[in-house]
Amino acid sequence: MIKLKVNGQARQFDGDSEMPLLWYLRDEIDLKGTKFGCGMGLCGACTVHLNGNPVRACLTSVAAAANGVVTTIEGISPDGTHPVQLAWQEVDVPQCGYCQAGQIMSACALLAKTPKPTDAQIDSAMNGNLCRCGTYLRIREAVHKASGMVASGAGAEKRQPRASATRTRRGGK
């Protein structure tokens, strides 16, 4: 019997201990926010935290998570008001959005350890989280914005997502 804590809730698993944590989360306990991307730990779409560290859930077995604390995208905020989630909205980071759960999880892990990261630290921490849409500059901007939100201690009620319709880009609206 494997015991672990997922998003603050005690869990037990009596199945195949070598099952990837990704499939345990998605199929056994119905947490669908963690995405399957490549299945080889190369894309980062399946990133979760294990004992506060970002790991690839497709490569991490349930046995490797035994007696550990797992946090998924669903567990970082009950209502979507974690500073990283708010910054992602304000900067209008996602396009297709598939990689965003993994991107956000990596950003949260970085900010937990490095509250005011440099561009180089952000790039290093986010390395391996691939974005097919290429929103890397907006990802970096959002991490800086989230860092500022955390530093200022501003409450979620004071932050309003910027309407993406008002954002103009080169070459048109």
N, CA and C atoms as a LAMMPS dump frame, in Angstrom:
ITEM: TIMESTEP
0
ITEM: NUMBER OF ATOMS
519
ITEM: BOX BOUNDS ff ff ff
-5.0000000000000000e+02 5.0000000000000000e+02
-5.0000000000000000e+02 5.0000000000000000e+02
-5.0000000000000000e+02 5.0000000000000000e+02
ITEM: ATOMS id mol type element x y z
1 1 1 N 0.842 -1.177 0
2 1 2 C 0 0 0
3 1 3 C 0.892 1.245 0
4 2 1 N 0.718 2.071 -1.006
5 2 2 C 1.477 3.322 -1.094
6 2 3 C 0.618 4.446 -0.533
7 3 1 N 1.22 5.222 0.359
8 3 2 C 0.532 6.379 0.933
9 3 3 C 1.232 7.64 0.457
10 4 1 N 0.449 8.65 0.144
11 4 2 C 0.971 9.935 -0.25
12 4 3 C -0.094 10.989 0.002
13 5 1 N 0.307 12.224 -0.08
14 5 2 C -0.627 13.324 0.095
15 5 3 C -0.681 14.069 -1.235
16 6 1 N -1.897 14.259 -1.759
17 6 2 C -2.074 14.968 -3.03
18 6 3 C -2.956 16.185 -2.769
19 7 1 N -2.409 17.352 -3.03
20 7 2 C -3.128 18.616 -2.829
21 7 3 C -3.728 18.703 -1.43
22 8 1 N -2.942 18.248 -0.456
23 8 2 C -3.345 18.345 0.936
24 8 3 C -4.204 17.203 1.444
25 9 1 N -4.59 16.284 0.572
26 9 2 C -5.463 15.187 0.974
27 9 3 C -4.682 13.87 1.025
28 10 1 N -4.813 13.146 2.129
29 10 2 C -4.151 11.847 2.263
30 10 3 C -4.759 10.863 1.275
31 11 1 N -3.901 10.128 0.586
32 11 2 C -4.33 9.148 -0.411
33 11 3 C -3.597 7.837 -0.178
34 12 1 N -4.208 6.755 -0.688
35 12 2 C -3.589 5.434 -0.678
36 12 3 C -3.746 4.826 -2.061
37 13 1 N -2.761 4.021 -2.431
38 13 2 C -2.826 3.354 -3.728
39 13 3 C -2.32 1.938 -3.553
40 14 1 N -3.136 0.99 -4.006
41 14 2 C -2.804 -0.418 -3.865
42 14 3 C -2.572 -1.071 -5.22
43 15 1 N -2.316 -0.259 -6.238
44 15 2 C -2.11 -0.796 -7.581
45 15 3 C -0.641 -0.969 -7.904
46 16 1 N -0.328 -0.928 -9.179
47 16 2 C 1.034 -1.088 -9.687
48 16 3 C 1.905 0.073 -9.213
49 17 1 N 2.877 -0.23 -8.382
50 17 2 C 3.721 0.823 -7.81
51 17 3 C 4.588 1.52 -8.858
52 18 1 N 4.766 0.894 -10.009
53 18 2 C 5.57 1.504 -11.08
54 18 3 C 4.727 2.335 -12.043
55 19 1 N 3.419 2.413 -11.777
56 19 2 C 2.554 3.259 -12.609
57 19 3 C 3.087 4.689 -12.561
58 20 1 N 3.186 5.363 -13.709
59 20 2 C 3.592 6.765 -13.669
60 20 3 C 2.604 7.596 -12.84
61 21 1 N 3.155 8.498 -12.074
62 21 2 C 2.346 9.388 -11.249
63 21 3 C 1.304 10.116 -12.091
64 22 1 N 1.638 10.452 -13.32
65 22 2 C 0.706 11.118 -14.237
66 22 3 C -0.594 10.337 -14.365
67 23 1 N -0.492 9.045 -14.589
68 23 2 C -1.695 8.235 -14.788
69 23 3 C -2.437 8.009 -13.483
70 24 1 N -1.698 7.94 -12.377
71 24 2 C -2.366 7.86 -11.085
72 24 3 C -3.217 9.117 -10.872
73 25 1 N -2.63 10.281 -11.109
74 25 2 C -3.352 11.54 -10.909
75 25 3 C -4.558 11.653 -11.836
76 26 1 N -4.362 11.352 -13.101
77 26 2 C -5.429 11.536 -14.089
78 26 3 C -6.492 10.439 -14.025
79 27 1 N -6.06 9.191 -13.961
80 27 2 C -7.008 8.078 -14.077
81 27 3 C -7.532 7.558 -12.746
82 28 1 N -6.721 7.583 -11.732
83 28 2 C -7.138 7.018 -10.453
84 28 3 C -7.856 8.024 -9.56
85 29 1 N -7.387 9.283 -9.561
86 29 2 C -8.035 10.261 -8.674
87 29 3 C -8.648 11.432 -9.444
88 30 1 N -8.714 11.306 -10.754
89 30 2 C -9.471 12.22 -11.618
90 30 3 C -9.016 13.679 -11.552
91 31 1 N -7.714 13.898 -11.458
92 31 2 C -7.162 15.248 -11.54
93 31 3 C -6.615 15.425 -12.95
94 32 1 N -7.371 16.065 -13.799
95 32 2 C -7.047 16.134 -15.226
96 32 3 C -6.193 17.335 -15.621
97 33 1 N -5.842 18.214 -14.672
98 33 2 C -5.054 19.398 -15.004
99 33 3 C -3.642 19.078 -15.443
100 34 1 N -3.071 18.012 -14.922
101 34 2 C -1.733 17.584 -15.319
102 34 3 C -1.86 16.895 -16.666
103 35 1 N -1.158 17.404 -17.66
104 35 2 C -1.332 16.939 -19.041
105 35 3 C -0.281 15.919 -19.457
106 36 1 N -0.689 15.024 -20.333
107 36 2 C 0.252 14.124 -21.007
108 36 3 C 0.742 14.853 -22.247
109 37 1 N 2.041 14.956 -22.386
110 37 2 C 2.603 15.611 -23.56
111 37 3 C 3.387 14.624 -24.391
112 38 1 N 4.605 14.345 -23.975
113 38 2 C 5.488 13.487 -24.756
114 38 3 C 5.673 12.104 -24.142
115 39 1 N 5.47 11.962 -22.85
116 39 2 C 5.669 10.681 -22.181
117 39 3 C 7.125 10.341 -21.932
118 40 1 N 8.037 11.277 -22.231
119 40 2 C 9.469 11.019 -22.067
120 40 3 C 10.149 12.074 -21.192
121 41 1 N 9.367 12.936 -20.549
122 41 2 C 9.93 13.956 -19.674
123 41 3 C 10.605 15.099 -20.391
124 42 1 N 10.311 15.269 -21.662
125 42 2 C 10.99 16.285 -22.458
126 42 3 C 10.214 17.588 -22.613
127 43 1 N 8.892 17.546 -22.484
128 43 2 C 8.089 18.729 -22.808
129 43 3 C 7.635 19.526 -21.595
130 44 1 N 7.518 18.898 -20.434
131 44 2 C 7.137 19.599 -19.22
132 44 3 C 5.651 19.778 -18.994
133 45 1 N 4.806 19.309 -19.902
134 45 2 C 3.362 19.487 -19.738
135 45 3 C 2.834 18.779 -18.496
136 46 1 N 3.532 17.754 -18.045
137 46 2 C 3.076 16.955 -16.902
138 46 3 C 3.721 17.37 -15.582
139 47 1 N 4.336 18.538 -15.519
140 47 2 C 5.05 18.961 -14.315
141 47 3 C 4.115 19.115 -13.115
142 48 1 N 4.5 18.503 -12.029
143 48 2 C 3.834 18.645 -10.722
144 48 3 C 4.937 18.885 -9.689
145 49 1 N 4.557 19.189 -8.471
146 49 2 C 5.541 19.316 -7.398
147 49 3 C 5.512 18.053 -6.552
148 50 1 N 6.676 17.548 -6.257
149 50 2 C 6.832 16.436 -5.319
150 50 3 C 7.735 16.95 -4.207
151 51 1 N 7.163 17.076 -3.019
152 51 2 C 7.883 17.638 -1.882
153 51 3 C 8.465 19.014 -2.22
154 52 1 N 7.697 19.801 -2.975
155 52 2 C 8.076 21.171 -3.306
156 52 3 C 8.957 21.326 -4.525
157 53 1 N 9.388 20.232 -5.116
158 53 2 C 10.263 20.298 -6.289
159 53 3 C 9.503 19.912 -7.552
160 54 1 N 9.757 20.624 -8.65
161 54 2 C 9.076 20.248 -9.892
162 54 3 C 9.627 18.926 -10.428
163 55 1 N 8.714 18.029 -10.787
164 55 2 C 9.09 16.745 -11.38
165 55 3 C 8.173 16.471 -12.563
166 56 1 N 8.629 15.613 -13.448
167 56 2 C 7.821 15.188 -14.583
168 56 3 C 7.005 13.977 -14.138
169 57 1 N 5.707 14.145 -14.085
170 57 2 C 4.825 13.082 -13.604
171 57 3 C 4.797 11.882 -14.539
172 58 1 N 5.168 12.068 -15.8
173 58 2 C 5.182 10.932 -16.73
174 58 3 C 6.352 10 -16.45
175 59 1 N 7.402 10.507 -15.8
176 59 2 C 8.591 9.7 -15.5
177 59 3 C 8.689 9.284 -14.043
178 60 1 N 7.898 9.899 -13.18
179 60 2 C 7.936 9.627 -11.751
180 60 3 C 6.918 8.55 -11.426
181 61 1 N 7.37 7.459 -10.848
182 61 2 C 6.441 6.386 -10.489
183 61 3 C 5.681 6.751 -9.225
184 62 1 N 4.558 6.099 -9.018
185 62 2 C 3.81 6.292 -7.779
186 62 3 C 4.697 5.887 -6.599
187 63 1 N 5.497 4.831 -6.762
188 63 2 C 6.4 4.398 -5.691
189 63 3 C 7.391 5.492 -5.319
190 64 1 N 7.868 6.235 -6.298
191 64 2 C 8.814 7.322 -6.029
192 64 3 C 8.16 8.453 -5.241
193 65 1 N 6.842 8.542 -5.319
194 65 2 C 6.101 9.577 -4.588
195 65 3 C 5.609 9.088 -3.227
196 66 1 N 5.889 7.824 -2.898
197 66 2 C 5.415 7.247 -1.634
198 66 3 C 5.84 8.104 -0.446
199 67 1 N 4.89 8.346 0.447
200 67 2 C 5.099 9.157 1.646
201 67 3 C 5.462 10.608 1.333
202 68 1 N 5.241 11.005 0.093
203 68 2 C 5.559 12.362 -0.312
204 68 3 C 4.329 13.246 -0.392
205 69 1 N 4.597 14.511 -0.684
206 69 2 C 3.548 15.504 -0.847
207 69 3 C 3.555 15.939 -2.31
208 70 1 N 2.436 15.689 -2.986
209 70 2 C 2.295 16.028 -4.397
210 70 3 C 1.337 17.203 -4.518
211 71 1 N 1.734 18.19 -5.302
212 71 2 C 0.855 19.319 -5.602
213 71 3 C 0.7 19.393 -7.107
214 72 1 N -0.548 19.451 -7.538
215 72 2 C -0.859 19.579 -8.968
216 72 3 C -1.369 20.991 -9.225
217 73 1 N -1.643 21.295 -10.469
218 73 2 C -2.176 22.609 -10.833
219 73 3 C -3.467 22.896 -10.071
220 74 1 N -4.253 21.865 -9.809
221 74 2 C -5.494 22.057 -9.051
222 74 3 C -5.217 22.432 -7.601
223 75 1 N -4.029 22.097 -7.109
224 75 2 C -3.708 22.304 -5.706
225 75 3 C -3.001 23.603 -5.376
226 76 1 N -2.592 24.381 -6.381
227 76 2 C -1.871 25.608 -6.044
228 76 3 C -2.79 26.722 -5.578
229 77 1 N -4.069 26.634 -5.951
230 77 2 C -5.031 27.635 -5.502
231 77 3 C -6.437 27.072 -5.674
232 78 1 N -7.26 27.171 -4.652
233 78 2 C -8.618 26.624 -4.776
234 78 3 C -9.505 27.441 -5.731
235 79 1 N -9.115 28.7 -5.965
236 79 2 C -9.982 29.56 -6.772
237 79 3 C -9.264 30.282 -7.917
238 80 1 N -8.059 29.826 -8.277
239 80 2 C -7.344 30.416 -9.408
240 80 3 C -6.721 31.763 -9.115
241 81 1 N -6.474 32.076 -7.835
242 81 2 C -5.915 33.377 -7.499
243 81 3 C -4.471 33.321 -7.009
244 82 1 N -3.78 32.256 -7.315
245 82 2 C -2.344 32.232 -7.024
246 82 3 C -1.705 33.332 -7.876
247 83 1 N -0.726 34.059 -7.349
248 83 2 C -0.114 35.139 -8.128
249 83 3 C 0.369 34.721 -9.517
250 84 1 N 0.877 33.505 -9.653
251 84 2 C 1.327 33.065 -10.977
252 84 3 C 0.132 32.923 -11.92
253 85 1 N -0.966 32.367 -11.437
254 85 2 C -2.158 32.236 -12.281
255 85 3 C -2.685 33.607 -12.69
256 86 1 N -2.706 34.537 -11.753
257 86 2 C -3.191 35.89 -12.068
258 86 3 C -2.269 36.589 -13.06
259 87 1 N -0.967 36.443 -12.862
260 87 2 C -0.007 37.058 -13.782
261 87 3 C -0.146 36.465 -15.178
262 88 1 N -0.378 35.159 -15.26
263 88 2 C -0.56 34.504 -16.555
264 88 3 C -1.741 35.143 -17.299
265 89 1 N -2.807 35.42 -16.574
266 89 2 C -3.985 36.041 -17.179
267 89 3 C -3.706 37.483 -17.574
268 90 1 N -3.073 38.238 -16.677
269 90 2 C -2.827 39.654 -16.937
270 90 3 C -1.901 39.867 -18.125
271 91 1 N -0.91 39.003 -18.265
272 91 2 C 0.036 39.127 -19.371
273 91 3 C -0.502 38.459 -20.633
274 92 1 N -1.578 37.688 -20.487
275 92 2 C -2.19 37 -21.626
276 92 3 C -1.215 35.99 -22.24
277 93 1 N -0.644 35.148 -21.371
278 93 2 C 0.391 34.203 -21.792
279 93 3 C -0.114 33.131 -22.76
280 94 1 N -1.172 32.382 -22.425
281 94 2 C -1.477 31.206 -23.239
282 94 3 C -2.025 31.526 -24.618
283 95 1 N -1.681 30.676 -25.539
284 95 2 C -2.34 30.676 -26.839
285 95 3 C -3.145 29.39 -26.909
286 96 1 N -2.505 28.271 -27.241
287 96 2 C -3.272 27.025 -27.252
288 96 3 C -3.526 26.55 -25.827
289 97 1 N -2.595 26.849 -24.894
290 97 2 C -2.787 26.564 -23.485
291 97 3 C -2.395 25.186 -23.01
292 98 1 N -2.056 24.277 -23.9
293 98 2 C -1.807 22.902 -23.478
294 98 3 C -0.649 22.789 -22.485
295 99 1 N 0.387 23.551 -22.687
296 99 2 C 1.572 23.442 -21.825
297 99 3 C 1.448 24.244 -20.542
298 100 1 N 0.415 25.042 -20.418
299 100 2 C 0.374 26.045 -19.351
300 100 3 C 0.359 25.48 -17.937
301 101 1 N -0.288 24.362 -17.694
302 101 2 C -0.275 23.798 -16.337
303 101 3 C 1.163 23.494 -15.921
304 102 1 N 1.919 22.878 -16.793
305 102 2 C 3.317 22.572 -16.494
306 102 3 C 4.161 23.823 -16.358
307 103 1 N 3.912 24.805 -17.22
308 103 2 C 4.643 26.072 -17.138
309 103 3 C 4.381 26.745 -15.785
310 104 1 N 3.114 26.803 -15.408
311 104 2 C 2.733 27.446 -14.151
312 104 3 C 3.347 26.709 -12.959
313 105 1 N 3.34 25.387 -12.996
314 105 2 C 3.92 24.618 -11.891
315 105 3 C 5.422 24.882 -11.771
316 106 1 N 6.123 24.963 -12.892
317 106 2 C 7.558 25.27 -12.844
318 106 3 C 7.787 26.681 -12.323
319 107 1 N 6.961 27.626 -12.751
320 107 2 C 7.095 29.009 -12.28
321 107 3 C 6.837 29.102 -10.779
322 108 1 N 5.831 28.398 -10.287
323 108 2 C 5.533 28.405 -8.843
324 108 3 C 6.697 27.842 -8.044
325 109 1 N 7.301 26.769 -8.522
326 109 2 C 8.438 26.169 -7.821
327 109 3 C 9.617 27.141 -7.796
328 110 1 N 9.853 27.824 -8.902
329 110 2 C 10.93 28.808 -8.957
330 110 3 C 10.701 29.913 -7.933
331 111 1 N 9.508 30.493 -7.935
332 111 2 C 9.234 31.622 -7.044
333 111 3 C 9.229 31.221 -5.574
334 112 1 N 8.919 29.97 -5.287
335 112 2 C 8.974 29.501 -3.902
336 112 3 C 10.41 29.488 -3.382
337 113 1 N 11.362 29.234 -4.272
338 113 2 C 12.767 29.16 -3.873
339 113 3 C 13.527 30.458 -4.161
340 114 1 N 13.091 31.191 -5.187
341 114 2 C 13.772 32.409 -5.621
342 114 3 C 12.71 33.481 -5.84
343 115 1 N 12.36 34.224 -4.805
344 115 2 C 11.239 35.165 -4.895
345 115 3 C 11.416 36.298 -5.914
346 116 1 N 12.657 36.681 -6.211
347 116 2 C 12.89 37.757 -7.173
348 116 3 C 13.916 37.28 -8.207
349 117 1 N 13.495 36.41 -9.113
350 117 2 C 14.454 35.816 -10.056
351 117 3 C 14.874 36.779 -11.168
352 118 1 N 16.076 36.554 -11.657
353 118 2 C 16.566 37.281 -12.828
354 118 3 C 16.04 36.589 -14.08
355 119 1 N 16.222 37.232 -15.225
356 119 2 C 15.834 36.599 -16.489
357 119 3 C 16.546 35.261 -16.659
358 120 1 N 17.828 35.227 -16.328
359 120 2 C 18.601 33.986 -16.484
360 120 3 C 18.068 32.885 -15.568
361 121 1 N 17.69 33.236 -14.341
362 121 2 C 17.13 32.243 -13.422
363 121 3 C 15.777 31.736 -13.919
364 122 1 N 14.97 32.632 -14.467
365 122 2 C 13.68 32.218 -15.029
366 122 3 C 13.912 31.285 -16.203
367 123 1 N 14.788 31.678 -17.108
368 123 2 C 15.062 30.84 -18.278
369 123 3 C 15.563 29.462 -17.87
370 124 1 N 16.429 29.415 -16.864
371 124 2 C 16.959 28.136 -16.401
372 124 3 C 15.868 27.271 -15.776
373 125 1 N 15.042 27.877 -14.918
374 125 2 C 13.977 27.121 -14.239
375 125 3 C 12.911 26.636 -15.213
376 126 1 N 12.665 27.41 -16.254
377 126 2 C 11.614 27.069 -17.21
378 126 3 C 12.142 26.201 -18.354
379 127 1 N 13.449 26.012 -18.411
380 127 2 C 14.055 25.196 -19.454
381 127 3 C 13.474 23.787 -19.398
382 128 1 N 13.046 23.279 -20.515
383 128 2 C 12.446 21.955 -20.548
384 128 3 C 10.93 21.992 -20.542
385 129 1 N 10.352 23.162 -20.295
386 129 2 C 8.913 23.339 -20.458
387 129 3 C 8.722 23.953 -21.84
388 130 1 N 8.319 23.122 -22.769
389 130 2 C 8.196 23.568 -24.15
390 130 3 C 6.832 24.18 -24.426
391 131 1 N 6.846 25.222 -25.24
392 131 2 C 5.622 25.902 -25.654
393 131 3 C 5.615 25.929 -27.18
394 132 1 N 4.719 25.164 -27.771
395 132 2 C 4.651 25.118 -29.236
396 132 3 C 4.276 26.463 -29.835
397 133 1 N 3.581 27.289 -29.07
398 133 2 C 3.153 28.595 -29.569
399 133 3 C 4.236 29.654 -29.42
400 134 1 N 5.28 29.355 -28.659
401 134 2 C 6.416 30.267 -28.528
402 134 3 C 6.155 31.498 -27.683
403 135 1 N 5.402 31.367 -26.606
404 135 2 C 5.09 32.531 -25.767
405 135 3 C 6.135 32.74 -24.672
406 136 1 N 7.368 32.387 -24.933
407 136 2 C 8.412 32.433 -23.917
408 136 3 C 8.643 33.828 -23.337
409 137 1 N 8.572 34.872 -24.151
410 137 2 C 8.772 36.224 -23.626
411 137 3 C 7.643 36.62 -22.683
412 138 1 N 6.417 36.222 -23.02
413 138 2 C 5.291 36.523 -22.13
414 138 3 C 5.366 35.676 -20.861
415 139 1 N 5.869 34.447 -20.974
416 139 2 C 6.05 33.608 -19.787
417 139 3 C 7.025 34.29 -18.838
418 140 1 N 8.148 34.753 -19.363
419 140 2 C 9.134 35.439 -18.52
420 140 3 C 8.52 36.695 -17.894
421 141 1 N 7.779 37.465 -18.682
422 141 2 C 7.115 38.669 -18.17
423 141 3 C 6.141 38.316 -17.041
424 142 1 N 5.397 37.24 -17.218
425 142 2 C 4.421 36.826 -16.201
426 142 3 C 5.113 36.374 -14.919
427 143 1 N 6.248 35.705 -15.032
428 143 2 C 6.98 35.289 -13.827
429 143 3 C 7.452 36.526 -13.066
430 144 1 N 7.971 37.518 -13.778
431 144 2 C 8.372 38.765 -13.116
432 144 3 C 7.167 39.446 -12.458
433 145 1 N 6.045 39.482 -13.148
434 145 2 C 4.834 40.107 -12.61
435 145 3 C 4.38 39.37 -11.353
436 146 1 N 4.379 38.044 -11.394
437 146 2 C 3.984 37.251 -10.224
438 146 3 C 4.943 37.507 -9.068
439 147 1 N 6.212 37.625 -9.362
440 147 2 C 7.21 37.925 -8.338
441 147 3 C 6.878 39.245 -7.657
442 148 1 N 6.515 40.238 -8.437
443 148 2 C 6.13 41.53 -7.882
444 148 3 C 4.869 41.454 -7.043
445 149 1 N 3.911 40.633 -7.491
446 149 2 C 2.676 40.459 -6.728
447 149 3 C 2.962 39.836 -5.368
448 150 1 N 3.821 38.836 -5.36
449 150 2 C 4.172 38.166 -4.112
450 150 3 C 4.907 39.146 -3.195
451 151 1 N 5.868 39.898 -3.771
452 151 2 C 6.664 40.835 -2.979
453 151 3 C 5.812 41.944 -2.374
454 152 1 N 4.817 42.416 -3.129
455 152 2 C 3.99 43.524 -2.643
456 152 3 C 2.927 43.062 -1.656
457 153 1 N 2.647 41.771 -1.653
458 153 2 C 1.619 41.245 -0.774
459 153 3 C 0.226 41.704 -1.152
460 154 1 N 0.084 42.188 -2.375
461 154 2 C -1.223 42.661 -2.84
462 154 3 C -2.214 41.515 -2.83
463 155 1 N -3.41 41.784 -2.357
464 155 2 C -4.456 40.764 -2.306
465 155 3 C -5.033 40.496 -3.678
466 156 1 N -5.522 39.3 -3.868
467 156 2 C -6.104 38.901 -5.149
468 156 3 C -7.271 39.794 -5.521
469 157 1 N -7.979 40.308 -4.509
470 157 2 C -9.144 41.137 -4.804
471 157 3 C -8.745 42.466 -5.451
472 158 1 N -7.465 42.848 -5.318
473 158 2 C -7 44.113 -5.904
474 158 3 C -6.503 43.934 -7.329
475 159 1 N -6.309 42.709 -7.755
476 159 2 C -5.76 42.448 -9.087
477 159 3 C -6.872 42.023 -10.018
478 160 1 N -6.969 42.694 -11.126
479 160 2 C -7.973 42.36 -12.127
480 160 3 C -7.258 41.973 -13.414
481 161 1 N -7.623 40.85 -14.029
482 161 2 C -7.002 40.48 -15.293
483 161 3 C -7.248 41.556 -16.342
484 162 1 N -6.219 41.804 -17.114
485 162 2 C -6.329 42.77 -18.204
486 162 3 C -7.129 42.13 -19.325
487 163 1 N -8.048 42.877 -19.894
488 163 2 C -8.855 42.368 -21.008
489 163 3 C -7.962 42.204 -22.22
490 164 1 N -7.915 40.992 -22.758
491 164 2 C -7.029 40.731 -23.891
492 164 3 C -7.466 41.483 -25.136
493 165 1 N -8.721 41.88 -25.204
494 165 2 C -9.211 42.605 -26.376
495 165 3 C -8.582 43.992 -26.469
496 166 1 N -8.09 44.522 -25.359
497 166 2 C -7.493 45.852 -25.383
498 166 3 C -6.016 45.811 -25.728
499 167 1 N -5.475 44.658 -25.827
500 167 2 C -4.057 44.507 -26.097
501 167 3 C -3.797 44.614 -27.585
502 168 1 N -2.914 45.505 -27.97
503 168 2 C -2.55 45.614 -29.376
504 168 3 C -1.155 45.025 -29.567
505 169 1 N -0.975 44.442 -30.71
506 169 2 C 0.305 43.835 -31.049
507 169 3 C 0.755 44.402 -32.37
508 170 1 N 2.01 44.21 -32.651
509 170 2 C 2.522 44.652 -33.94
510 170 3 C 1.711 44.07 -35.063
511 171 1 N 1.464 44.883 -36.048
512 171 2 C 0.763 44.385 -37.231
513 171 3 C -0.741 44.4 -37.092
514 172 1 N -1.281 45.044 -36.082
515 172 2 C -2.736 45.107 -36.01
516 172 3 C -3.259 44.873 -34.625
517 173 1 N -4.549 44.691 -34.553
518 173 2 C -5.232 44.537 -33.264
519 173 3 C -5.276 43.106 -32.852
